[in-house]
């Protein structure tokens, strides 16, 4: 009996190994350009599929922290048809390194896993410009700055400001008669008073978000214009 059991076990192992080798042959169904795109710490994994791949493809996504051996299943991205997976919650620590991988399945079988490059949110995310609110007083123009928000929710179930995760600088452009005056403020305070302006004059204001470590800036916000008293 022991010999028979051993032979059956060896047969099962052989069949499993053969099935695994068959999976590796379906390279033409494998996703490619598997990479993270991140704005305001919204970390979305994207990929593409080959034109000759079957039309019934489904995708399965896993992720892990750099250094860990175990891959973790992303429950919201199993048997999906779209070519992206939002991993913001799973990769919410901006100072951690992450990997993700994607596998395709069709009626013909499975593709190999395709792994992304190493992803570090603090370095690899980009930012949108802050939102501005302007008030005019006798002293000048008060610029209220609202930083971008992450998709991650805090204790009050509201989205967390990116400044809770990373120190940023906000650059304010005061525009009048073709000339620009530049002001900067860090994440706190979020109010800037621009003084010594001409009375009854229209000024326009734009802003960008600046990453101090890299010097990279966001696009400029739309112009907001007001007239002084």
Biotite code that builds the C-alpha atoms (Angstrom):
import biotite.structure as struc

atoms = struc.array([
    struc.Atom([0.000, 0.000, 0.000], chain_id="A", res_id=1, res_name="UNK", atom_name="CA", element="C"),
    struc.Atom([2.820, 2.346, 0.850], chain_id="A", res_id=2, res_name="UNK", atom_name="CA", element="C"),
    struc.Atom([4.446, 1.732, -2.521], chain_id="A", res_id=3, res_name="UNK", atom_name="CA", element="C"),
    struc.Atom([1.134, 2.346, -4.324], chain_id="A", res_id=4, res_name="UNK", atom_name="CA", element="C"),
    struc.Atom([0.532, 5.580, -2.406], chain_id="A", res_id=5, res_name="UNK", atom_name="CA", element="C"),
    struc.Atom([4.031, 6.776, -3.242], chain_id="A", res_id=6, res_name="UNK", atom_name="CA", element="C"),
    struc.Atom([3.522, 6.047, -6.930], chain_id="A", res_id=7, res_name="UNK", atom_name="CA", element="C"),
    struc.Atom([0.205, 7.941, -6.963], chain_id="A", res_id=8, res_name="UNK", atom_name="CA", element="C"),
    struc.Atom([1.831, 10.908, -5.256], chain_id="A", res_id=9, res_name="UNK", atom_name="CA", element="C"),
    struc.Atom([4.655, 10.971, -7.789], chain_id="A", res_id=10, res_name="UNK", atom_name="CA", element="C"),
    struc.Atom([2.121, 10.840, -10.629], chain_id="A", res_id=11, res_name="UNK", atom_name="CA", element="C"),
    struc.Atom([0.198, 13.784, -9.160], chain_id="A", res_id=12, res_name="UNK", atom_name="CA", element="C"),
    struc.Atom([3.397, 15.799, -8.782], chain_id="A", res_id=13, res_name="UNK", atom_name="CA", element="C"),
    struc.Atom([4.362, 15.032, -12.358], chain_id="A", res_id=14, res_name="UNK", atom_name="CA", element="C"),
    struc.Atom([0.947, 16.118, -13.638], chain_id="A", res_id=15, res_name="UNK", atom_name="CA", element="C"),
    struc.Atom([1.129, 19.316, -11.579], chain_id="A", res_id=16, res_name="UNK", atom_name="CA", element="C"),
    struc.Atom([4.578, 20.158, -12.910], chain_id="A", res_id=17, res_name="UNK", atom_name="CA", element="C"),
    struc.Atom([3.382, 19.489, -16.447], chain_id="A", res_id=18, res_name="UNK", atom_name="CA", element="C"),
    struc.Atom([0.395, 21.813, -15.889], chain_id="A", res_id=19, res_name="UNK", atom_name="CA", element="C"),
    struc.Atom([2.713, 24.499, -14.531], chain_id="A", res_id=20, res_name="UNK", atom_name="CA", element="C"),
    struc.Atom([4.946, 24.171, -17.607], chain_id="A", res_id=21, res_name="UNK", atom_name="CA", element="C"),
    struc.Atom([1.860, 24.452, -19.838], chain_id="A", res_id=22, res_name="UNK", atom_name="CA", element="C"),
    struc.Atom([0.966, 27.732, -18.118], chain_id="A", res_id=23, res_name="UNK", atom_name="CA", element="C"),
    struc.Atom([4.350, 29.179, -18.997], chain_id="A", res_id=24, res_name="UNK", atom_name="CA", element="C"),
    struc.Atom([3.669, 28.529, -22.706], chain_id="A", res_id=25, res_name="UNK", atom_name="CA", element="C"),
    struc.Atom([0.794, 31.029, -22.817], chain_id="A", res_id=26, res_name="UNK", atom_name="CA", element="C"),
    struc.Atom([3.098, 34.039, -23.036], chain_id="A", res_id=27, res_name="UNK", atom_name="CA", element="C"),
    struc.Atom([0.972, 35.712, -25.708], chain_id="A", res_id=28, res_name="UNK", atom_name="CA", element="C"),
    struc.Atom([-1.824, 36.229, -23.152], chain_id="A", res_id=29, res_name="UNK", atom_name="CA", element="C"),
    struc.Atom([0.491, 37.838, -20.590], chain_id="A", res_id=30, res_name="UNK", atom_name="CA", element="C"),
    struc.Atom([-0.080, 41.525, -19.743], chain_id="A", res_id=31, res_name="UNK", atom_name="CA", element="C"),
    struc.Atom([2.775, 43.927, -20.421], chain_id="A", res_id=32, res_name="UNK", atom_name="CA", element="C"),
    struc.Atom([3.851, 47.427, -19.315], chain_id="A", res_id=33, res_name="UNK", atom_name="CA", element="C"),
    struc.Atom([2.706, 46.632, -15.780], chain_id="A", res_id=34, res_name="UNK", atom_name="CA", element="C"),
    struc.Atom([3.432, 49.864, -13.912], chain_id="A", res_id=35, res_name="UNK", atom_name="CA", element="C"),
    struc.Atom([2.131, 52.184, -11.223], chain_id="A", res_id=36, res_name="UNK", atom_name="CA", element="C"),
    struc.Atom([0.673, 55.605, -12.043], chain_id="A", res_id=37, res_name="UNK", atom_name="CA", element="C"),
    struc.Atom([0.296, 57.773, -8.953], chain_id="A", res_id=38, res_name="UNK", atom_name="CA", element="C"),
    struc.Atom([-1.203, 61.235, -8.422], chain_id="A", res_id=39, res_name="UNK", atom_name="CA", element="C"),
    struc.Atom([-1.802, 62.578, -4.902], chain_id="A", res_id=40, res_name="UNK", atom_name="CA", element="C"),
    struc.Atom([-0.998, 59.090, -3.559], chain_id="A", res_id=41, res_name="UNK", atom_name="CA", element="C"),
    struc.Atom([-3.765, 57.525, -5.628], chain_id="A", res_id=42, res_name="UNK", atom_name="CA", element="C"),
    struc.Atom([-1.668, 54.536, -6.609], chain_id="A", res_id=43, res_name="UNK", atom_name="CA", element="C"),
    struc.Atom([-3.170, 52.758, -9.595], chain_id="A", res_id=44, res_name="UNK", atom_name="CA", element="C"),
    struc.Atom([-1.554, 49.795, -11.304], chain_id="A", res_id=45, res_name="UNK", atom_name="CA", element="C"),
    struc.Atom([-1.938, 49.846, -15.109], chain_id="A", res_id=46, res_name="UNK", atom_name="CA", element="C"),
    struc.Atom([-1.136, 47.274, -17.778], chain_id="A", res_id=47, res_name="UNK", atom_name="CA", element="C"),
    struc.Atom([-1.790, 46.477, -21.431], chain_id="A", res_id=48, res_name="UNK", atom_name="CA", element="C"),
    struc.Atom([-2.636, 43.343, -23.376], chain_id="A", res_id=49, res_name="UNK", atom_name="CA", element="C"),
    struc.Atom([-1.458, 42.138, -26.767], chain_id="A", res_id=50, res_name="UNK", atom_name="CA", element="C"),
    struc.Atom([-3.844, 42.603, -29.726], chain_id="A", res_id=51, res_name="UNK", atom_name="CA", element="C"),
    struc.Atom([-3.792, 38.879, -30.520], chain_id="A", res_id=52, res_name="UNK", atom_name="CA", element="C"),
    struc.Atom([-4.692, 37.879, -26.951], chain_id="A", res_id=53, res_name="UNK", atom_name="CA", element="C"),
    struc.Atom([-8.079, 36.132, -26.440], chain_id="A", res_id=54, res_name="UNK", atom_name="CA", element="C"),
    struc.Atom([-11.099, 38.357, -25.907], chain_id="A", res_id=55, res_name="UNK", atom_name="CA", element="C"),
    struc.Atom([-12.232, 36.598, -22.735], chain_id="A", res_id=56, res_name="UNK", atom_name="CA", element="C"),
    struc.Atom([-9.226, 37.623, -20.620], chain_id="A", res_id=57, res_name="UNK", atom_name="CA", element="C"),
    struc.Atom([-9.634, 38.139, -16.905], chain_id="A", res_id=58, res_name="UNK", atom_name="CA", element="C"),
    struc.Atom([-6.941, 39.556, -14.672], chain_id="A", res_id=59, res_name="UNK", atom_name="CA", element="C"),
    struc.Atom([-5.770, 38.750, -11.158], chain_id="A", res_id=60, res_name="UNK", atom_name="CA", element="C"),
    struc.Atom([-3.665, 41.165, -9.097], chain_id="A", res_id=61, res_name="UNK", atom_name="CA", element="C"),
    struc.Atom([-1.388, 40.579, -6.126], chain_id="A", res_id=62, res_name="UNK", atom_name="CA", element="C"),
    struc.Atom([0.989, 42.883, -4.255], chain_id="A", res_id=63, res_name="UNK", atom_name="CA", element="C"),
    struc.Atom([3.646, 42.755, -1.578], chain_id="A", res_id=64, res_name="UNK", atom_name="CA", element="C"),
    struc.Atom([5.987, 44.936, 0.450], chain_id="A", res_id=65, res_name="UNK", atom_name="CA", element="C"),
    struc.Atom([9.615, 44.916, -0.629], chain_id="A", res_id=66, res_name="UNK", atom_name="CA", element="C"),
    struc.Atom([11.462, 42.244, 1.350], chain_id="A", res_id=67, res_name="UNK", atom_name="CA", element="C"),
    struc.Atom([8.391, 40.107, 2.025], chain_id="A", res_id=68, res_name="UNK", atom_name="CA", element="C"),
    struc.Atom([8.270, 36.675, 0.445], chain_id="A", res_id=69, res_name="UNK", atom_name="CA", element="C"),
    struc.Atom([4.506, 36.279, 0.490], chain_id="A", res_id=70, res_name="UNK", atom_name="CA", element="C"),
    struc.Atom([2.317, 37.858, -2.188], chain_id="A", res_id=71, res_name="UNK", atom_name="CA", element="C"),
    struc.Atom([-1.041, 39.230, -0.995], chain_id="A", res_id=72, res_name="UNK", atom_name="CA", element="C"),
    struc.Atom([-4.221, 38.883, -3.049], chain_id="A", res_id=73, res_name="UNK", atom_name="CA", element="C"),
    struc.Atom([-5.955, 42.172, -3.834], chain_id="A", res_id=74, res_name="UNK", atom_name="CA", element="C"),
    struc.Atom([-9.557, 41.093, -3.258], chain_id="A", res_id=75, res_name="UNK", atom_name="CA", element="C"),
    struc.Atom([-11.086, 43.916, -5.308], chain_id="A", res_id=76, res_name="UNK", atom_name="CA", element="C"),
    struc.Atom([-9.010, 43.045, -8.380], chain_id="A", res_id=77, res_name="UNK", atom_name="CA", element="C"),
    struc.Atom([-9.741, 39.362, -8.988], chain_id="A", res_id=78, res_name="UNK", atom_name="CA", element="C"),
    struc.Atom([-11.204, 38.137, -12.295], chain_id="A", res_id=79, res_name="UNK", atom_name="CA", element="C"),
    struc.Atom([-11.502, 41.720, -13.570], chain_id="A", res_id=80, res_name="UNK", atom_name="CA", element="C"),
    struc.Atom([-11.677, 42.785, -17.208], chain_id="A", res_id=81, res_name="UNK", atom_name="CA", element="C"),
    struc.Atom([-10.385, 46.347, -16.919], chain_id="A", res_id=82, res_name="UNK", atom_name="CA", element="C"),
    struc.Atom([-6.686, 47.097, -17.426], chain_id="A", res_id=83, res_name="UNK", atom_name="CA", element="C"),
    struc.Atom([-6.063, 48.761, -14.078], chain_id="A", res_id=84, res_name="UNK", atom_name="CA", element="C"),
    struc.Atom([-6.348, 48.196, -10.344], chain_id="A", res_id=85, res_name="UNK", atom_name="CA", element="C"),
    struc.Atom([-6.488, 50.867, -7.629], chain_id="A", res_id=86, res_name="UNK", atom_name="CA", element="C"),
    struc.Atom([-4.030, 49.815, -4.914], chain_id="A", res_id=87, res_name="UNK", atom_name="CA", element="C"),
    struc.Atom([-4.141, 53.074, -2.924], chain_id="A", res_id=88, res_name="UNK", atom_name="CA", element="C"),
    struc.Atom([-5.361, 51.450, 0.279], chain_id="A", res_id=89, res_name="UNK", atom_name="CA", element="C"),
    struc.Atom([-2.930, 48.561, -0.011], chain_id="A", res_id=90, res_name="UNK", atom_name="CA", element="C"),
    struc.Atom([0.055, 50.882, -0.646], chain_id="A", res_id=91, res_name="UNK", atom_name="CA", element="C"),
    struc.Atom([-0.908, 53.713, 1.718], chain_id="A", res_id=92, res_name="UNK", atom_name="CA", element="C"),
    struc.Atom([2.465, 54.015, 3.504], chain_id="A", res_id=93, res_name="UNK", atom_name="CA", element="C"),
    struc.Atom([4.383, 56.554, 1.370], chain_id="A", res_id=94, res_name="UNK", atom_name="CA", element="C"),
    struc.Atom([7.747, 55.490, 2.839], chain_id="A", res_id=95, res_name="UNK", atom_name="CA", element="C"),
    struc.Atom([7.410, 51.824, 1.944], chain_id="A", res_id=96, res_name="UNK", atom_name="CA", element="C"),
    struc.Atom([8.557, 50.011, -1.201], chain_id="A", res_id=97, res_name="UNK", atom_name="CA", element="C"),
    struc.Atom([5.991, 47.906, -3.037], chain_id="A", res_id=98, res_name="UNK", atom_name="CA", element="C"),
    struc.Atom([5.657, 45.489, -5.911], chain_id="A", res_id=99, res_name="UNK", atom_name="CA", element="C"),
    struc.Atom([2.541, 44.328, -7.734], chain_id="A", res_id=100, res_name="UNK", atom_name="CA", element="C"),
    struc.Atom([1.989, 41.598, -10.268], chain_id="A", res_id=101, res_name="UNK", atom_name="CA", element="C"),
    struc.Atom([-0.733, 40.644, -12.752], chain_id="A", res_id=102, res_name="UNK", atom_name="CA", element="C"),
    struc.Atom([-1.784, 37.338, -14.253], chain_id="A", res_id=103, res_name="UNK", atom_name="CA", element="C"),
    struc.Atom([-4.212, 36.837, -17.145], chain_id="A", res_id=104, res_name="UNK", atom_name="CA", element="C"),
    struc.Atom([-6.647, 33.954, -17.491], chain_id="A", res_id=105, res_name="UNK", atom_name="CA", element="C"),
    struc.Atom([-8.659, 32.883, -20.529], chain_id="A", res_id=106, res_name="UNK", atom_name="CA", element="C"),
    struc.Atom([-10.497, 29.791, -21.664], chain_id="A", res_id=107, res_name="UNK", atom_name="CA", element="C"),
    struc.Atom([-7.141, 28.558, -22.952], chain_id="A", res_id=108, res_name="UNK", atom_name="CA", element="C"),
    struc.Atom([-5.385, 28.799, -19.598], chain_id="A", res_id=109, res_name="UNK", atom_name="CA", element="C"),
    struc.Atom([-3.235, 31.082, -17.478], chain_id="A", res_id=110, res_name="UNK", atom_name="CA", element="C"),
    struc.Atom([-0.422, 33.439, -18.406], chain_id="A", res_id=111, res_name="UNK", atom_name="CA", element="C"),
    struc.Atom([2.775, 33.858, -16.419], chain_id="A", res_id=112, res_name="UNK", atom_name="CA", element="C"),
    struc.Atom([2.751, 36.469, -13.663], chain_id="A", res_id=113, res_name="UNK", atom_name="CA", element="C"),
    struc.Atom([4.140, 39.833, -14.771], chain_id="A", res_id=114, res_name="UNK", atom_name="CA", element="C"),
    struc.Atom([5.656, 41.985, -12.021], chain_id="A", res_id=115, res_name="UNK", atom_name="CA", element="C"),
    struc.Atom([5.884, 45.782, -11.858], chain_id="A", res_id=116, res_name="UNK", atom_name="CA", element="C"),
    struc.Atom([9.026, 47.735, -11.124], chain_id="A", res_id=117, res_name="UNK", atom_name="CA", element="C"),
    struc.Atom([9.603, 48.618, -7.489], chain_id="A", res_id=118, res_name="UNK", atom_name="CA", element="C"),
    struc.Atom([7.237, 51.413, -6.446], chain_id="A", res_id=119, res_name="UNK", atom_name="CA", element="C"),
    struc.Atom([7.986, 54.022, -3.761], chain_id="A", res_id=120, res_name="UNK", atom_name="CA", element="C"),
    struc.Atom([4.992, 56.368, -3.302], chain_id="A", res_id=121, res_name="UNK", atom_name="CA", element="C"),
    struc.Atom([6.942, 59.220, -1.700], chain_id="A", res_id=122, res_name="UNK", atom_name="CA", element="C"),
    struc.Atom([9.162, 59.503, -4.767], chain_id="A", res_id=123, res_name="UNK", atom_name="CA", element="C"),
    struc.Atom([6.940, 58.178, -7.506], chain_id="A", res_id=124, res_name="UNK", atom_name="CA", element="C"),
    struc.Atom([3.713, 60.102, -6.934], chain_id="A", res_id=125, res_name="UNK", atom_name="CA", element="C"),
    struc.Atom([2.992, 63.426, -8.601], chain_id="A", res_id=126, res_name="UNK", atom_name="CA", element="C"),
    struc.Atom([0.698, 66.164, -7.321], chain_id="A", res_id=127, res_name="UNK", atom_name="CA", element="C"),
    struc.Atom([-2.095, 68.328, -8.572], chain_id="A", res_id=128, res_name="UNK", atom_name="CA", element="C"),
    struc.Atom([-2.102, 72.052, -7.761], chain_id="A", res_id=129, res_name="UNK", atom_name="CA", element="C"),
    struc.Atom([-3.823, 73.281, -4.601], chain_id="A", res_id=130, res_name="UNK", atom_name="CA", element="C"),
    struc.Atom([-7.286, 74.787, -4.728], chain_id="A", res_id=131, res_name="UNK", atom_name="CA", element="C"),
    struc.Atom([-7.492, 78.501, -3.952], chain_id="A", res_id=132, res_name="UNK", atom_name="CA", element="C"),
    struc.Atom([-10.051, 80.739, -2.329], chain_id="A", res_id=133, res_name="UNK", atom_name="CA", element="C"),
    struc.Atom([-9.499, 84.516, -2.455], chain_id="A", res_id=134, res_name="UNK", atom_name="CA", element="C"),
    struc.Atom([-10.769, 87.207, -0.128], chain_id="A", res_id=135, res_name="UNK", atom_name="CA", element="C"),
    struc.Atom([-10.134, 90.922, -0.561], chain_id="A", res_id=136, res_name="UNK", atom_name="CA", element="C"),
    struc.Atom([-9.567, 93.048, 2.542], chain_id="A", res_id=137, res_name="UNK", atom_name="CA", element="C"),
    struc.Atom([-8.241, 96.536, 3.221], chain_id="A", res_id=138, res_name="UNK", atom_name="CA", element="C"),
    struc.Atom([-4.825, 94.963, 3.841], chain_id="A", res_id=139, res_name="UNK", atom_name="CA", element="C"),
    struc.Atom([-4.695, 93.148, 0.504], chain_id="A", res_id=140, res_name="UNK", atom_name="CA", element="C"),
    struc.Atom([-5.614, 89.761, -0.951], chain_id="A", res_id=141, res_name="UNK", atom_name="CA", element="C"),
    struc.Atom([-5.978, 86.801, 1.389], chain_id="A", res_id=142, res_name="UNK", atom_name="CA", element="C"),
    struc.Atom([-5.193, 83.514, -0.366], chain_id="A", res_id=143, res_name="UNK", atom_name="CA", element="C"),
    struc.Atom([-6.648, 80.417, 1.302], chain_id="A", res_id=144, res_name="UNK", atom_name="CA", element="C"),
    struc.Atom([-4.812, 77.299, 0.171], chain_id="A", res_id=145, res_name="UNK", atom_name="CA", element="C"),
    struc.Atom([-6.421, 73.857, 0.142], chain_id="A", res_id=146, res_name="UNK", atom_name="CA", element="C"),
    struc.Atom([-3.833, 71.138, -0.524], chain_id="A", res_id=147, res_name="UNK", atom_name="CA", element="C"),
    struc.Atom([-4.652, 68.114, -2.676], chain_id="A", res_id=148, res_name="UNK", atom_name="CA", element="C"),
    struc.Atom([-6.223, 65.151, -0.880], chain_id="A", res_id=149, res_name="UNK", atom_name="CA", element="C"),
    struc.Atom([-5.347, 61.489, -0.969], chain_id="A", res_id=150, res_name="UNK", atom_name="CA", element="C"),
    struc.Atom([-7.922, 58.746, -1.624], chain_id="A", res_id=151, res_name="UNK", atom_name="CA", element="C"),
    struc.Atom([-7.194, 57.357, 1.851], chain_id="A", res_id=152, res_name="UNK", atom_name="CA", element="C"),
    struc.Atom([-9.801, 58.195, 4.514], chain_id="A", res_id=153, res_name="UNK", atom_name="CA", element="C"),
    struc.Atom([-8.952, 59.245, 8.057], chain_id="A", res_id=154, res_name="UNK", atom_name="CA", element="C"),
    struc.Atom([-10.660, 58.774, 11.418], chain_id="A", res_id=155, res_name="UNK", atom_name="CA", element="C"),
    struc.Atom([-13.529, 61.092, 10.502], chain_id="A", res_id=156, res_name="UNK", atom_name="CA", element="C"),
    struc.Atom([-14.049, 59.205, 7.247], chain_id="A", res_id=157, res_name="UNK", atom_name="CA", element="C"),
    struc.Atom([-12.814, 62.196, 5.268], chain_id="A", res_id=158, res_name="UNK", atom_name="CA", element="C"),
    struc.Atom([-10.013, 62.116, 2.749], chain_id="A", res_id=159, res_name="UNK", atom_name="CA", element="C"),
    struc.Atom([-6.589, 62.898, 4.178], chain_id="A", res_id=160, res_name="UNK", atom_name="CA", element="C"),
    struc.Atom([-4.603, 65.918, 2.981], chain_id="A", res_id=161, res_name="UNK", atom_name="CA", element="C"),
    struc.Atom([-1.362, 65.002, 1.216], chain_id="A", res_id=162, res_name="UNK", atom_name="CA", element="C"),
    struc.Atom([0.435, 67.307, 3.662], chain_id="A", res_id=163, res_name="UNK", atom_name="CA", element="C"),
    struc.Atom([-0.295, 64.751, 6.395], chain_id="A", res_id=164, res_name="UNK", atom_name="CA", element="C"),
    struc.Atom([1.993, 62.356, 4.547], chain_id="A", res_id=165, res_name="UNK", atom_name="CA", element="C"),
    struc.Atom([4.602, 64.634, 3.030], chain_id="A", res_id=166, res_name="UNK", atom_name="CA", element="C"),
    struc.Atom([5.955, 68.154, 3.545], chain_id="A", res_id=167, res_name="UNK", atom_name="CA", element="C"),
    struc.Atom([5.170, 70.299, 0.517], chain_id="A", res_id=168, res_name="UNK", atom_name="CA", element="C"),
    struc.Atom([5.598, 73.894, -0.593], chain_id="A", res_id=169, res_name="UNK", atom_name="CA", element="C"),
    struc.Atom([2.919, 75.917, -2.347], chain_id="A", res_id=170, res_name="UNK", atom_name="CA", element="C"),
    struc.Atom([4.108, 78.559, -4.782], chain_id="A", res_id=171, res_name="UNK", atom_name="CA", element="C"),
    struc.Atom([1.703, 81.422, -5.434], chain_id="A", res_id=172, res_name="UNK", atom_name="CA", element="C"),
    struc.Atom([1.919, 83.571, -8.566], chain_id="A", res_id=173, res_name="UNK", atom_name="CA", element="C"),
    struc.Atom([0.436, 87.075, -8.405], chain_id="A", res_id=174, res_name="UNK", atom_name="CA", element="C"),
    struc.Atom([-0.135, 88.268, -11.984], chain_id="A", res_id=175, res_name="UNK", atom_name="CA", element="C"),
    struc.Atom([-0.780, 91.852, -13.037], chain_id="A", res_id=176, res_name="UNK", atom_name="CA", element="C"),
    struc.Atom([-0.128, 93.702, -16.267], chain_id="A", res_id=177, res_name="UNK", atom_name="CA", element="C"),
    struc.Atom([1.993, 90.875, -17.680], chain_id="A", res_id=178, res_name="UNK", atom_name="CA", element="C"),
    struc.Atom([4.259, 90.669, -14.629], chain_id="A", res_id=179, res_name="UNK", atom_name="CA", element="C"),
    struc.Atom([4.445, 87.927, -12.007], chain_id="A", res_id=180, res_name="UNK", atom_name="CA", element="C"),
    struc.Atom([5.222, 88.207, -8.320], chain_id="A", res_id=181, res_name="UNK", atom_name="CA", element="C"),
    struc.Atom([6.092, 84.916, -6.595], chain_id="A", res_id=182, res_name="UNK", atom_name="CA", element="C"),
    struc.Atom([5.218, 83.984, -3.005], chain_id="A", res_id=183, res_name="UNK", atom_name="CA", element="C"),
    struc.Atom([5.864, 80.677, -1.247], chain_id="A", res_id=184, res_name="UNK", atom_name="CA", element="C"),
    struc.Atom([4.435, 79.048, 1.844], chain_id="A", res_id=185, res_name="UNK", atom_name="CA", element="C"),
    struc.Atom([4.864, 75.612, 3.363], chain_id="A", res_id=186, res_name="UNK", atom_name="CA", element="C"),
    struc.Atom([2.114, 73.220, 4.352], chain_id="A", res_id=187, res_name="UNK", atom_name="CA", element="C"),
    struc.Atom([1.269, 75.275, 7.436], chain_id="A", res_id=188, res_name="UNK", atom_name="CA", element="C"),
    struc.Atom([-0.125, 77.909, 7.565], chain_id="A", res_id=189, res_name="UNK", atom_name="CA", element="C"),
    struc.Atom([-2.520, 77.571, 4.661], chain_id="A", res_id=190, res_name="UNK", atom_name="CA", element="C"),
    struc.Atom([-3.304, 81.268, 4.484], chain_id="A", res_id=191, res_name="UNK", atom_name="CA", element="C"),
    struc.Atom([-1.205, 83.868, 2.691], chain_id="A", res_id=192, res_name="UNK", atom_name="CA", element="C"),
    struc.Atom([-1.755, 87.641, 2.829], chain_id="A", res_id=193, res_name="UNK", atom_name="CA", element="C"),
    struc.Atom([-0.444, 89.586, -0.158], chain_id="A", res_id=194, res_name="UNK", atom_name="CA", element="C"),
    struc.Atom([-0.019, 93.223, 0.784], chain_id="A", res_id=195, res_name="UNK", atom_name="CA", element="C"),
    struc.Atom([1.068, 96.551, -0.764], chain_id="A", res_id=196, res_name="UNK", atom_name="CA", element="C"),
    struc.Atom([-1.123, 96.289, -3.827], chain_id="A", res_id=197, res_name="UNK", atom_name="CA", element="C"),
    struc.Atom([-2.550, 99.015, -6.027], chain_id="A", res_id=198, res_name="UNK", atom_name="CA", element="C"),
    struc.Atom([-6.131, 99.974, -5.081], chain_id="A", res_id=199, res_name="UNK", atom_name="CA", element="C"),
    struc.Atom([-9.038, 99.202, -7.407], chain_id="A", res_id=200, res_name="UNK", atom_name="CA", element="C"),
    struc.Atom([-6.798, 96.996, -9.509], chain_id="A", res_id=201, res_name="UNK", atom_name="CA", element="C"),
    struc.Atom([-7.450, 93.510, -10.868], chain_id="A", res_id=202, res_name="UNK", atom_name="CA", element="C"),
    struc.Atom([-4.947, 90.809, -9.947], chain_id="A", res_id=203, res_name="UNK", atom_name="CA", element="C"),
    struc.Atom([-4.932, 87.170, -11.017], chain_id="A", res_id=204, res_name="UNK", atom_name="CA", element="C"),
    struc.Atom([-3.470, 84.360, -8.967], chain_id="A", res_id=205, res_name="UNK", atom_name="CA", element="C"),
    struc.Atom([-2.259, 80.859, -9.776], chain_id="A", res_id=206, res_name="UNK", atom_name="CA", element="C"),
    struc.Atom([-0.550, 78.227, -7.652], chain_id="A", res_id=207, res_name="UNK", atom_name="CA", element="C"),
    struc.Atom([1.564, 75.090, -7.955], chain_id="A", res_id=208, res_name="UNK", atom_name="CA", element="C"),
    struc.Atom([2.508, 72.318, -5.540], chain_id="A", res_id=209, res_name="UNK", atom_name="CA", element="C"),
    struc.Atom([6.261, 71.871, -5.108], chain_id="A", res_id=210, res_name="UNK", atom_name="CA", element="C"),
    struc.Atom([8.043, 68.758, -3.843], chain_id="A", res_id=211, res_name="UNK", atom_name="CA", element="C"),
    struc.Atom([11.050, 70.067, -1.884], chain_id="A", res_id=212, res_name="UNK", atom_name="CA", element="C"),
    struc.Atom([13.116, 66.867, -2.217], chain_id="A", res_id=213, res_name="UNK", atom_name="CA", element="C"),
    struc.Atom([12.974, 66.693, -6.006], chain_id="A", res_id=214, res_name="UNK", atom_name="CA", element="C"),
    struc.Atom([12.017, 70.260, -6.910], chain_id="A", res_id=215, res_name="UNK", atom_name="CA", element="C"),
    struc.Atom([9.266, 68.896, -9.178], chain_id="A", res_id=216, res_name="UNK", atom_name="CA", element="C"),
    struc.Atom([6.140, 71.009, -9.496], chain_id="A", res_id=217, res_name="UNK", atom_name="CA", element="C"),
    struc.Atom([2.537, 70.320, -10.371], chain_id="A", res_id=218, res_name="UNK", atom_name="CA", element="C"),
    struc.Atom([0.787, 72.036, -13.278], chain_id="A", res_id=219, res_name="UNK", atom_name="CA", element="C"),
    struc.Atom([-0.499, 75.513, -12.487], chain_id="A", res_id=220, res_name="UNK", atom_name="CA", element="C"),
    struc.Atom([-3.975, 75.932, -11.115], chain_id="A", res_id=221, res_name="UNK", atom_name="CA", element="C"),
    struc.Atom([-6.545, 77.858, -13.179], chain_id="A", res_id=222, res_name="UNK", atom_name="CA", element="C"),
    struc.Atom([-6.355, 81.637, -12.815], chain_id="A", res_id=223, res_name="UNK", atom_name="CA", element="C"),
    struc.Atom([-8.474, 83.235, -10.114], chain_id="A", res_id=224, res_name="UNK", atom_name="CA", element="C"),
    struc.Atom([-8.898, 86.992, -10.432], chain_id="A", res_id=225, res_name="UNK", atom_name="CA", element="C"),
    struc.Atom([-10.099, 89.632, -7.974], chain_id="A", res_id=226, res_name="UNK", atom_name="CA", element="C"),
    struc.Atom([-10.049, 93.412, -7.705], chain_id="A", res_id=227, res_name="UNK", atom_name="CA", element="C"),
    struc.Atom([-8.583, 95.238, -4.728], chain_id="A", res_id=228, res_name="UNK", atom_name="CA", element="C"),
    struc.Atom([-10.588, 97.789, -2.698], chain_id="A", res_id=229, res_name="UNK", atom_name="CA", element="C"),
])
